[in-house]
């Protein structure tokens, strides 16, 4: 196993009228054990050393959201 992991950054949803683009996914707080509604910004992909990871702050278990993130990544990476 590599000592690194790829992560997709999230940002909080500040406005209910904000446009969600094809390379973003709206993540409702209750669908991912988050404290606020968020957006997965699939154009913000980072590679981090696993030793730098802190406490887990949320888990996405909704398969529909997982598929939506996969589609947004495919769009962003032109796969």
N, CA, C and O atoms as a Tinker XYZ file with bonds, in Angstrom:
   316  protein
     1  N      0.834000   -1.191000    0.000000    73     2
     2  CA     0.000000    0.000000    0.000000    64     1     3
     3  C      0.876000    1.252000    0.000000    63     2     4     5
     4  O      1.904000    1.325000    0.673000    81     3
     5  N      0.437000    2.205000   -0.763000    73     3     6
     6  CA     1.137000    3.482000   -0.782000    64     5     7
     7  C      0.814000    4.268000    0.485000    63     6     8     9
     8  O     -0.277000    4.127000    1.039000    81     7
     9  N      1.742000    5.088000    0.944000    73     7    10
    10  CA     1.492000    5.882000    2.150000    64     9    11
    11  C      0.719000    7.169000    1.862000    63    10    12    13
    12  O      0.649000    8.059000    2.710000    81    11
    13  N      0.140000    7.265000    0.663000    73    11    14
    14  CA    -0.601000    8.474000    0.296000    64    13    15
    15  C     -2.037000    8.124000   -0.070000    63    14    16    17
    16  O     -2.359000    6.972000   -0.358000    81    15
    17  N     -2.888000    9.139000   -0.052000    73    15    18
    18  CA    -4.298000    8.974000   -0.396000    64    17    19
    19  C     -4.742000   10.210000   -1.184000    63    18    20    21
    20  O     -4.291000   11.324000   -0.918000    81    19
    21  N     -5.625000    9.996000   -2.149000    73    19    22
    22  CA    -6.217000   11.115000   -2.891000    64    21    23
    23  C     -7.500000   11.527000   -2.198000    63    22    24    25
    24  O     -8.305000   10.678000   -1.816000    81    23
    25  N     -7.691000   12.822000   -2.034000    73    23    26
    26  CA    -8.895000   13.330000   -1.375000    64    25    27
    27  C     -9.552000   14.386000   -2.254000    63    26    28    29
    28  O     -8.887000   15.085000   -3.020000    81    27
    29  N    -10.863000   14.485000   -2.127000    73    27    30
    30  CA   -11.637000   15.530000   -2.786000    64    29    31
    31  C    -12.037000   16.521000   -1.704000    63    30    32    33
    32  O    -12.578000   16.138000   -0.667000    81    31
    33  N    -11.774000   17.775000   -1.948000    73    31    34
    34  CA   -12.093000   18.793000   -0.956000    64    33    35
    35  C    -13.589000   19.084000   -0.933000    63    34    36    37
    36  O    -14.271000   18.992000   -1.954000    81    35
    37  N    -14.078000   19.431000    0.234000    73    35    38
    38  CA   -15.463000   19.860000    0.430000    64    37    39
    39  C    -15.445000   21.317000    0.859000    63    38    40    41
    40  O    -14.499000   21.778000    1.498000    81    39
    41  N    -16.478000   22.020000    0.507000    73    39    42
    42  CA   -16.688000   23.375000    0.994000    64    41    43
    43  C    -18.118000   23.463000    1.499000    63    42    44    45
    44  O    -18.994000   22.739000    1.024000    81    43
    45  N    -18.354000   24.329000    2.442000    73    43    46
    46  CA   -19.720000   24.452000    2.963000    64    45    47
    47  C    -20.593000   25.199000    1.957000    63    46    48    49
    48  O    -20.122000   26.082000    1.239000    81    47
    49  N    -21.856000   24.834000    1.922000    73    47    50
    50  CA   -22.825000   25.496000    1.051000    64    49    51
    51  C    -23.279000   26.769000    1.750000    63    50    52    53
    52  O    -23.974000   26.711000    2.764000    81    51
    53  N    -22.890000   27.905000    1.214000    73    51    54
    54  CA   -23.189000   29.180000    1.867000    64    53    55
    55  C    -24.497000   29.801000    1.380000    63    54    56    57
    56  O    -25.083000   30.634000    2.072000    81    55
    57  N    -24.953000   29.405000    0.202000    73    55    58
    58  CA   -26.173000   29.982000   -0.365000    64    57    59
    59  C    -26.995000   28.885000   -1.028000    63    58    60    61
    60  O    -26.479000   28.112000   -1.835000    81    59
    61  N    -28.257000   28.826000   -0.687000    73    59    62
    62  CA   -29.149000   27.818000   -1.282000    64    61    63
    63  C    -29.360000   28.062000   -2.772000    63    62    64    65
    64  O    -29.813000   27.166000   -3.485000    81    63
    65  N    -29.038000   29.265000   -3.253000    73    63    66
    66  CA   -29.237000   29.580000   -4.665000    64    65    67
    67  C    -27.973000   29.383000   -5.498000    63    66    68    69
    68  O    -27.978000   29.641000   -6.702000    81    67
    69  N    -26.889000   28.927000   -4.867000    73    67    70
    70  CA   -25.627000   28.726000   -5.580000    64    69    71
    71  C    -25.801000   27.651000   -6.646000    63    70    72    73
    72  O    -26.446000   26.630000   -6.409000    81    71
    73  N    -25.230000   27.882000   -7.807000    73    71    74
    74  CA   -25.260000   26.896000   -8.888000    64    73    75
    75  C    -24.277000   25.783000   -8.561000    63    74    76    77
    76  O    -23.142000   26.052000   -8.167000    81    75
    77  N    -24.705000   24.533000   -8.723000    73    75    78
    78  CA   -23.824000   23.375000   -8.559000    64    77    79
    79  C    -23.417000   22.945000   -9.968000    63    78    80    81
    80  O    -24.268000   22.566000  -10.773000    81    79
    81  N    -22.133000   23.003000  -10.262000    73    79    82
    82  CA   -21.629000   22.701000  -11.601000    64    81    83
    83  C    -21.414000   21.200000  -11.789000    63    82    84    85
    84  O    -21.512000   20.424000  -10.838000    81    83
    85  N    -21.118000   20.802000  -13.031000    73    83    86
    86  CA   -20.977000   19.379000  -13.375000    64    85    87
    87  C    -19.820000   18.699000  -12.662000    63    86    88    89
    88  O    -19.809000   17.476000  -12.527000    81    87
    89  N    -18.852000   19.474000  -12.208000    73    87    90
    90  CA   -17.713000   18.893000  -11.496000    64    89    91
    91  C    -17.822000   19.113000   -9.984000    63    90    92    93
    92  O    -16.823000   19.084000   -9.265000    81    91
    93  N    -19.052000   19.331000   -9.521000    73    91    94
    94  CA   -19.351000   19.489000   -8.097000    64    93    95
    95  C    -20.555000   18.619000   -7.741000    63    94    96    97
    96  O    -21.371000   18.290000   -8.602000    81    95
    97  N    -20.654000   18.254000   -6.469000    73    95    98
    98  CA   -21.788000   17.455000   -5.999000    64    97    99
    99  C    -22.264000   18.034000   -4.670000    63    98   100   101
   100  O    -21.479000   18.221000   -3.741000    81    99
   101  N    -23.563000   18.314000   -4.599000    73    99   102
   102  CA   -24.158000   18.771000   -3.343000    64   101   103
   103  C    -24.234000   17.594000   -2.381000    63   102   104   105
   104  O    -24.758000   16.537000   -2.732000    81   103
   105  N    -23.716000   17.772000   -1.176000    73   103   106
   106  CA   -23.725000   16.737000   -0.145000    64   105   107
   107  C    -24.562000   17.255000    1.027000    63   106   108   109
   108  O    -24.072000   18.043000    1.835000    81   107
   109  N    -25.820000   16.817000    1.124000    73   107   110
   110  CA   -26.636000   17.230000    2.274000    64   109   111
   111  C    -26.009000   16.728000    3.576000    63   110   112   113
   112  O    -25.507000   15.606000    3.640000    81   111
   113  N    -26.043000   17.559000    4.599000    73   111   114
   114  CA   -25.361000   17.216000    5.857000    64   113   115
   115  C    -25.827000   15.888000    6.437000    63   114   116   117
   116  O    -25.013000   15.144000    6.985000    81   115
   117  N    -27.106000   15.572000    6.331000    73   115   118
   118  CA   -27.619000   14.331000    6.909000    64   117   119
   119  C    -27.228000   13.095000    6.106000    63   118   120   121
   120  O    -27.318000   11.974000    6.607000    81   119
   121  N    -26.796000   13.292000    4.865000    73   119   122
   122  CA   -26.403000   12.164000    4.022000    64   121   123
   123  C    -24.953000   11.762000    4.238000    63   122   124   125
   124  O    -24.513000   10.726000    3.738000    81   123
   125  N    -24.214000   12.568000    4.974000    73   123   126
   126  CA   -22.787000   12.299000    5.113000    64   125   127
   127  C    -22.272000   12.563000    6.520000    63   126   128   129
   128  O    -21.069000   12.748000    6.706000    81   127
   129  N    -23.125000   12.584000    7.481000    73   127   130
   130  CA   -22.759000   12.865000    8.876000    64   129   131
   131  C    -21.893000   14.126000    9.003000    63   130   132   133
   132  O    -20.906000   14.144000    9.738000    81   131
   133  N    -22.280000   15.166000    8.283000    73   131   134
   134  CA   -21.587000   16.450000    8.346000    64   133   135
   135  C    -22.403000   17.424000    9.183000    63   134   136   137
   136  O    -23.588000   17.195000    9.428000    81   135
   137  N    -21.778000   18.502000    9.618000    73   135   138
   138  CA   -22.500000   19.491000   10.427000    64   137   139
   139  C    -23.254000   20.506000    9.569000    63   138   140   141
   140  O    -24.196000   21.139000   10.046000    81   139
   141  N    -22.848000   20.667000    8.303000    73   139   142
   142  CA   -23.515000   21.604000    7.390000    64   141   143
   143  C    -23.603000   20.986000    5.997000    63   142   144   145
   144  O    -22.811000   20.112000    5.644000    81   143
   145  N    -24.580000   21.451000    5.207000    73   143   146
   146  CA   -24.627000   21.045000    3.805000    64   145   147
   147  C    -23.323000   21.472000    3.148000    63   146   148   149
   148  O    -22.795000   22.547000    3.432000    81   147
   149  N    -22.810000   20.621000    2.269000    73   147   150
   150  CA   -21.502000   20.883000    1.681000    64   149   151
   151  C    -21.512000   20.592000    0.188000    63   150   152   153
   152  O    -22.479000   20.059000   -0.356000    81   151
   153  N    -20.422000   20.953000   -0.453000    73   151   154
   154  CA   -20.232000   20.674000   -1.870000    64   153   155
   155  C    -18.899000   19.952000   -2.022000    63   154   156   157
   156  O    -17.867000   20.424000   -1.545000    81   155
   157  N    -18.933000   18.799000   -2.696000    73   155   158
   158  CA   -17.699000   18.110000   -3.062000    64   157   159
   159  C    -17.192000   18.792000   -4.325000    63   158   160   161
   160  O    -17.841000   18.730000   -5.369000    81   159
   161  N    -16.054000   19.430000   -4.237000    73   159   162
   162  CA   -15.492000   20.143000   -5.385000    64   161   163
   163  C    -14.480000   19.214000   -6.063000    63   162   164   165
   164  O    -13.309000   19.153000   -5.689000    81   163
   165  N    -14.971000   18.506000   -7.058000    73   163   166
   166  CA   -14.187000   17.433000   -7.674000    64   165   167
   167  C    -13.071000   17.943000   -8.577000    63   166   168   169
   168  O    -12.334000   17.145000   -9.155000    81   167
   169  N    -12.936000   19.257000   -8.705000    73   167   170
   170  CA   -11.789000   19.832000   -9.401000    64   169   171
   171  C    -10.683000   20.177000   -8.407000    63   170   172   173
   172  O     -9.622000   20.661000   -8.804000    81   171
   173  N    -10.920000   19.936000   -7.130000    73   171   174
   174  CA    -9.921000   20.167000   -6.081000    64   173   175
   175  C     -9.488000   18.814000   -5.517000    63   174   176   177
   176  O     -9.902000   18.427000   -4.425000    81   175
   177  N     -8.660000   18.109000   -6.262000    73   175   178
   178  CA    -8.176000   16.785000   -5.864000    64   177   179
   179  C     -6.768000   16.964000   -5.304000    63   178   180   181
   180  O     -5.912000   17.587000   -5.933000    81   179
   181  N     -6.545000   16.425000   -4.141000    73   179   182
   182  CA    -5.236000   16.538000   -3.495000    64   181   183
   183  C     -4.712000   15.149000   -3.139000    63   182   184   185
   184  O     -5.486000   14.236000   -2.851000    81   183
   185  N     -3.406000   15.004000   -3.162000    73   183   186
   186  CA    -2.762000   13.788000   -2.692000    64   185   187
   187  C     -2.065000   14.134000   -1.384000    63   186   188   189
   188  O     -1.238000   15.045000   -1.325000    81   187
   189  N     -2.414000   13.392000   -0.339000    73   187   190
   190  CA    -1.865000   13.655000    0.993000    64   189   191
   191  C     -1.180000   12.417000    1.539000    63   190   192   193
   192  O     -1.562000   11.289000    1.229000    81   191
   193  N     -0.171000   12.642000    2.349000    73   191   194
   194  CA     0.427000   11.552000    3.099000    64   193   195
   195  C     -0.578000   11.127000    4.163000    63   194   196   197
   196  O     -1.130000   11.974000    4.865000    81   195
   197  N     -0.817000    9.839000    4.288000    73   195   198
   198  CA    -1.812000    9.342000    5.244000    64   197   199
   199  C     -1.501000    9.762000    6.677000    63   198   200   201
   200  O     -2.410000    9.893000    7.496000    81   199
   201  N     -0.232000    9.971000    6.981000    73   199   202
   202  CA     0.134000   10.365000    8.346000    64   201   203
   203  C     -0.350000   11.783000    8.674000    63   202   204   205
   204  O     -0.392000   12.165000    9.844000    81   203
   205  N     -0.714000   12.560000    7.654000    73   203   206
   206  CA    -1.189000   13.930000    7.883000    64   205   207
   207  C     -2.687000   13.998000    8.136000    63   206   208   209
   208  O     -3.207000   15.053000    8.499000    81   207
   209  N     -3.383000   12.887000    7.950000    73   207   210
   210  CA    -4.831000   12.890000    8.147000    64   209   211
   211  C     -5.166000   12.977000    9.624000    63   210   212   213
   212  O     -4.518000   12.355000   10.467000    81   211
   213  N     -6.183000   13.754000    9.915000    73   211   214
   214  CA    -6.648000   13.900000   11.292000    64   213   215
   215  C     -7.894000   13.080000   11.519000    63   214   216   217
   216  O     -8.085000   12.023000   10.916000    81   215
   217  N     -8.729000   13.577000   12.389000    73   215   218
   218  CA    -9.973000   12.912000   12.760000    64   217   219
   219  C    -10.963000   12.924000   11.594000    63   218   220   221
   220  O    -11.082000   13.915000   10.874000    81   219
   221  N    -11.655000   11.825000   11.428000    73   219   222
   222  CA   -12.698000   11.737000   10.403000    64   221   223
   223  C    -13.838000   12.679000   10.774000    63   222   224   225
   224  O    -14.286000   12.702000   11.920000    81   223
   225  N    -14.306000   13.458000    9.794000    73   223   226
   226  CA   -15.378000   14.412000   10.101000    64   225   227
   227  C    -16.693000   14.070000    9.414000    63   226   228   229
   228  O    -17.704000   14.728000    9.661000    81   227
   229  N    -16.700000   13.068000    8.570000    73   227   230
   230  CA   -17.937000   12.671000    7.903000    64   229   231
   231  C    -17.726000   11.457000    7.035000    63   230   232   233
   232  O    -16.612000   11.177000    6.591000    81   231
   233  N    -18.804000   10.739000    6.797000    73   231   234
   234  CA   -18.758000    9.539000    5.961000    64   233   235
   235  C    -19.935000    9.587000    4.999000    63   234   236   237
   236  O    -21.076000    9.789000    5.413000    81   235
   237  N    -19.656000    9.401000    3.721000    73   235   238
   238  CA   -20.730000    9.326000    2.732000    64   237   239
   239  C    -21.069000    7.855000    2.546000    63   238   240   241
   240  O    -20.239000    7.068000    2.089000    81   239
   241  N    -22.296000    7.491000    2.902000    73   239   242
   242  CA   -22.734000    6.109000    2.740000    64   241   243
   243  C    -23.835000    5.977000    1.698000    63   242   244   245
   244  O    -24.187000    4.864000    1.307000    81   243
   245  N    -24.376000    7.088000    1.251000    73   243   246
   246  CA   -25.438000    7.096000    0.251000    64   245   247
   247  C    -24.836000    6.741000   -1.109000    63   246   248   249
   248  O    -24.050000    7.510000   -1.662000    81   247
   249  N    -25.202000    5.584000   -1.643000    73   247   250
   250  CA   -24.617000    5.100000   -2.894000    64   249   251
   251  C    -24.900000    6.055000   -4.053000    63   250   252   253
   252  O    -24.091000    6.169000   -4.973000    81   251
   253  N    -26.040000    6.739000   -4.014000    73   251   254
   254  CA   -26.370000    7.708000   -5.067000    64   253   255
   255  C    -25.372000    8.864000   -5.065000    63   254   256   257
   256  O    -24.938000    9.315000   -6.126000    81   255
   257  N    -25.009000    9.341000   -3.880000    73   255   258
   258  CA   -24.015000   10.416000   -3.787000    64   257   259
   259  C    -22.637000    9.936000   -4.228000    63   258   260   261
   260  O    -21.901000   10.671000   -4.886000    81   259
   261  N    -22.293000    8.720000   -3.871000    73   259   262
   262  CA   -20.999000    8.158000   -4.283000    64   261   263
   263  C    -20.930000    8.085000   -5.804000    63   262   264   265
   264  O    -19.915000    8.443000   -6.401000    81   263
   265  N    -22.009000    7.621000   -6.431000    73   263   266
   266  CA   -22.046000    7.565000   -7.897000    64   265   267
   267  C    -21.973000    8.971000   -8.502000    63   266   268   269
   268  O    -21.321000    9.172000   -9.526000    81   267
   269  N    -22.634000    9.930000   -7.877000    73   267   270
   270  CA   -22.594000   11.310000   -8.371000    64   269   271
   271  C    -21.170000   11.870000   -8.307000    63   270   272   273
   272  O    -20.742000   12.586000   -9.212000    81   271
   273  N    -20.447000   11.547000   -7.248000    73   271   274
   274  CA   -19.046000   11.979000   -7.136000    64   273   275
   275  C    -18.206000   11.309000   -8.211000    63   274   276   277
   276  O    -17.354000   11.957000   -8.821000    81   275
   277  N    -18.431000   10.026000   -8.452000    73   275   278
   278  CA   -17.704000    9.329000   -9.525000    64   277   279
   279  C    -17.952000   10.007000  -10.869000    63   278   280   281
   280  O    -17.020000   10.206000  -11.649000    81   279
   281  N    -19.205000   10.361000  -11.139000    73   279   282
   282  CA   -19.545000   11.022000  -12.401000    64   281   283
   283  C    -18.890000   12.398000  -12.503000    63   282   284   285
   284  O    -18.402000   12.774000  -13.569000    81   283
   285  N    -18.876000   13.144000  -11.409000    73   283   286
   286  CA   -18.234000   14.461000  -11.412000    64   285   287
   287  C    -16.728000   14.332000  -11.648000    63   286   288   289
   288  O    -16.130000   15.161000  -12.333000    81   287
   289  N    -16.122000   13.296000  -11.081000    73   287   290
   290  CA   -14.694000   13.049000  -11.319000    64   289   291
   291  C    -14.446000   12.669000  -12.776000    63   290   292   293
   292  O    -13.486000   13.135000  -13.388000    81   291
   293  N    -15.312000   11.824000  -13.329000    73   291   294
   294  CA   -15.180000   11.460000  -14.747000    64   293   295
   295  C    -15.275000   12.711000  -15.630000    63   294   296   297
   296  O    -14.507000   12.873000  -16.579000    81   295
   297  N    -16.219000   13.580000  -15.305000    73   295   298
   298  CA   -16.372000   14.827000  -16.057000    64   297   299
   299  C    -15.104000   15.673000  -15.945000    63   298   300   301
   300  O    -14.570000   16.134000  -16.954000    81   299
   301  N    -14.627000   15.874000  -14.729000    73   299   302
   302  CA   -13.463000   16.724000  -14.495000    64   301   303
   303  C    -12.209000   16.173000  -15.163000    63   302   304   305
   304  O    -11.433000   16.926000  -15.752000    81   303
   305  N    -12.012000   14.866000  -15.072000    73   303   306
   306  CA   -10.791000   14.244000  -15.596000    64   305   307
   307  C    -10.939000   13.791000  -17.044000    63   306   308   309
   308  O    -10.012000   13.226000  -17.625000    81   307
   309  N    -12.105000   14.040000  -17.616000    73   307   310
   310  CA   -12.418000   13.661000  -18.997000    64   309   311
   311  C    -12.155000   12.181000  -19.247000    63   310   312   313
   312  O    -11.486000   11.809000  -20.211000    81   311
   313  N    -12.691000   11.345000  -18.365000    73   311   314
   314  CA   -12.534000    9.885000  -18.499000    64   313   315
   315  C    -13.722000    9.276000  -19.210000    63   314   316
   316  O    -13.765000    8.063000  -19.413000    81   315
